[in-house]
Amino acid sequence: MKQVGCFLLLVLLSGIPLIAQTFTASGGNKSVYVVHKEELGNAELENVFLFYGMNGAQLTYTSPAAASTISWFRYQNNPADRMPLTGNQTGNVSVLATVEPDYGYIVNDDGTEYAVWVVDYTRYISDLQKLTVVEDDNKCSSLFLQLTADIPDIPYHKFTDGTPEYLVRTYKIAYKTLEWDGNNQIYNPVNDTVAVINVDSPIKVTSPLTDTDFILWEDHFAVYFDEDVSVVSDVYTAIRVEAHAEVVTAARDNPNEKNSPTSSSTSGSAPLDVNFIAYVSDAVQHYSWEFSSREDFSVLLATYPESELHYIFDRTGKYYVRLNVSDYANNCSEIALESPFIIEVSESFIEAPNYFTPNSSTDINDQFKVSYQSINKFKCTIFNRWGNFIYEYYDPAGGWDGKKDGKLVPPGVYFYVIEADGSDGIKHKLKGDINLLYKK
């Protein structure tokens, strides 16, 4: 406690202020906009005050010291060339009731000086005349906006040496575009905004994905003062394109088929029955699903100009598929972000069992079924030991349930002949015997 008390006493005795000096401004036709010291760099000004009209404008200075002598001065260009002014002081507060714009105002507080600058914003309102969209070689990714306007500089002079500086105006550009919603697989309209400082040069913006006009609003000072100053471009017809793509495979659930495809798979046993679906931005007019056996697409096997493509892969191999889209005049093209899709069709395989039990209570091995993969064409014929025809079927996923004309045949040895075409071009011919057993 003694250490804390000694510290406070030293602070009071040393004259170090515990509260900083402050400037406030009032009057004008609207509330005053304050640019703070931190925004002014090395200008050594406490504030720049922007009034909206100077009706009743005044400045107030509050000293951190309870008792002080406060004097006011005014300068235009050179702080050394100053003019004394008369303020109204009460205690540690002094009010300057007569304030003119485009001047710096200095306070001398018992030998320490501080300064602010005063602006009448109504003298510096911009005249925004025209906003033009300009395309260049990079128009598929970005555009330039050229502003025609009369924009007065807003000057102030440093308190250090009177060097002229200018307030930074921040503008806002708004326009429509599209945004991809991956959860719902749709492009949604959105409003994009861009903050801009330098409007003297062409303003670079990202090319929109939909037709839009561009709106440029007056600087942030005008927004603060509720000035409706803006300029709108002509409607721009979008040419930038973007695409997403999806693959949906027809699923099969055949217990005796190896690598049977699922809805999300792009590889497995033939035939792979695939839907390719495109989701595109507004400017897309041309679609091209490109098929290649090479990852770099240096050689194309085929192209298909549909937005949604249904294709059956019935040949063993690896295929690369991508979606390429473009606008109506082929100014801009884009490959779907998910591309390429890699489709792999397995080699063919077929194998027959040597027994089955039609009357199995567990439904396990109760049919004669082959194990197979990537079989495009199939025929199986069953004979008895005397060569008499018993049964025939054409789907490798199917089988023989041990019946002829709806009735179970006697147990014993039967014979099968299988002819099948594989997706790899191999012709499979299998002959063999099958034992039909009944469990007791």
Helices and strands as residue ranges (DSSP letters): H 2-14, E 22-26, E 33-36, G 37-39, E 47-51, E 58-62, E 70-75, E 82-85, E 88-90, E 93-96, E 103-109, E 112-120, G 121-123, E 127-134, E 142-150, E 155-157, E 164-166, E 171-181, E 186-196, E 203-206, E 215-217, H 220-224, E 230-232, E 243-249, E 267-268, E 272-280, E 286-292, E 302-304, E 308-313, E 317-326, E 333-335, E 341-345, E 349-351, E 355-356, E 371-373, E 375-383, E 389-393, E 403-404, E 407-408, E 412-422, E 427-436
